[in-house]
Amino acid sequence: MNGITGEQKLLAILAHISYFLGGLGFIIAPLIIFLLKKDDDFVYEHSKQALVAHLAILAASFFAGFLCMLVIGVFLLPVVAIVWIILLVTSIIAASKALQGESYQYPFIQKLVDKL
């Protein structure tokens, strides 16, 4: 085993699947974990990945919602729905990787994650 404890795995999994908390919980949970576990590389990296992915989907949703007020955004709703489904699938993959004690990188957002 690679020395990853059950608590570390639990926190990493919680960061990835925090969108089940509803409301802004999907941003707040990985943010709290990210801020409190800076000394733990495994949890820190997983929470950073989850936080950036969740912020990206939130920004895309707000952008599409704003454009819906201009009627243009109605055409973006299927795209946003697909992006949410991709987030769901990749979060489940990331949570399973965390359970196995492995790292995971979300697709398409790695440049943003590296800047954080």
C-alpha positions in Angstrom: 0.0 0.0 0.0 1.2 3.5 -0.7 0.5 4.9 2.8 -2.7 6.7 2.1 -5.1 6.5 5.1 -8.8 6.0 5.1 -9.3 9.6 6.3 -7.3 10.9 3.3 -9.3 8.8 0.9 -12.6 9.9 2.5 -11.7 13.6 2.3 -10.6 13.3 -1.4 -13.8 11.4 -2.3 -15.9 14.0 -0.5 -14.3 16.8 -2.4 -15.1 15.1 -5.7 -18.7 14.1 -5.1 -19.6 17.2 -3.0 -22.1 18.3 -5.7 -24.6 15.9 -4.0 -24.6 18.4 -1.1 -26.7 20.8 -3.2 -26.6 24.6 -3.3 -23.2 26.0 -3.1 -22.0 23.0 -1.1 -20.3 21.7 -4.2 -18.0 24.7 -4.0 -17.7 25.1 -0.3 -16.8 21.5 0.6 -13.8 21.2 -1.7 -12.7 24.7 -0.8 -12.7 24.0 2.9 -10.8 20.7 2.4 -8.4 22.5 0.0 -7.7 25.2 2.6 -7.4 22.9 5.6 -5.3 20.1 4.1 -2.5 22.1 2.4 0.0 19.9 4.2 -1.4 16.7 2.8 -0.4 16.3 -0.8 -2.9 13.6 -1.6 -6.0 15.4 -0.3 -4.7 18.8 -1.4 -4.3 17.6 -5.1 -7.7 15.9 -5.1 -9.5 18.8 -3.5 -7.8 21.3 -5.9 -8.8 19.2 -8.9 -12.4 19.0 -7.7 -12.6 22.7 -6.7 -11.4 23.9 -10.2 -13.8 21.5 -12.0 -16.7 22.6 -9.9 -15.9 26.3 -10.3 -15.6 25.8 -14.1 -19.0 24.2 -14.3 -20.5 26.9 -12.1 -19.0 29.6 -14.4 -20.3 27.8 -17.5 -23.8 27.5 -16.0 -23.9 31.2 -15.1 -22.7 32.2 -18.5 -25.4 30.0 -20.2 -28.0 31.4 -17.8 -27.1 34.9 -18.6 -27.3 34.2 -22.3 -30.7 32.6 -21.7 -31.9 36.1 -20.8 -30.9 37.2 -24.2 -32.6 34.1 -25.7 -29.3 33.0 -27.3 -28.5 30.9 -24.2 -31.4 28.5 -24.9 -29.2 26.9 -27.5 -26.5 26.4 -24.9 -28.6 24.6 -22.4 -28.0 21.1 -24.0 -24.3 21.9 -24.0 -24.4 22.8 -20.3 -26.4 19.6 -19.6 -23.7 17.6 -21.3 -21.0 19.3 -19.4 -22.8 18.5 -16.1 -23.0 14.9 -17.1 -19.3 14.9 -17.9 -18.7 16.4 -14.5 -20.8 13.6 -12.9 -18.9 10.9 -14.7 -15.4 12.3 -14.2 -16.2 12.9 -10.5 -17.2 9.3 -10.0 -14.0 8.2 -11.8 -12.0 10.6 -9.6 -13.7 9.4 -6.4 -12.9 5.8 -7.4 -9.2 6.7 -8.1 -9.1 8.4 -4.6 -10.5 5.3 -3.0 -7.7 3.3 -4.6 -5.2 5.9 -3.4 -4.3 7.1 -6.8 -4.2 10.7 -8.3 -6.6 11.9 -11.0 -6.7 14.8 -13.3 -10.0 16.1 -14.7 -9.9 16.5 -18.5 -9.9 19.9 -20.1 -9.1 21.9 -17.0 -5.5 21.0 -16.2 -4.1 24.4 -17.2 -6.4 26.1 -14.7 -5.5 23.6 -12.0 -1.8 24.1 -12.6 -2.2 27.9 -12.1 -3.7 27.4 -8.7 
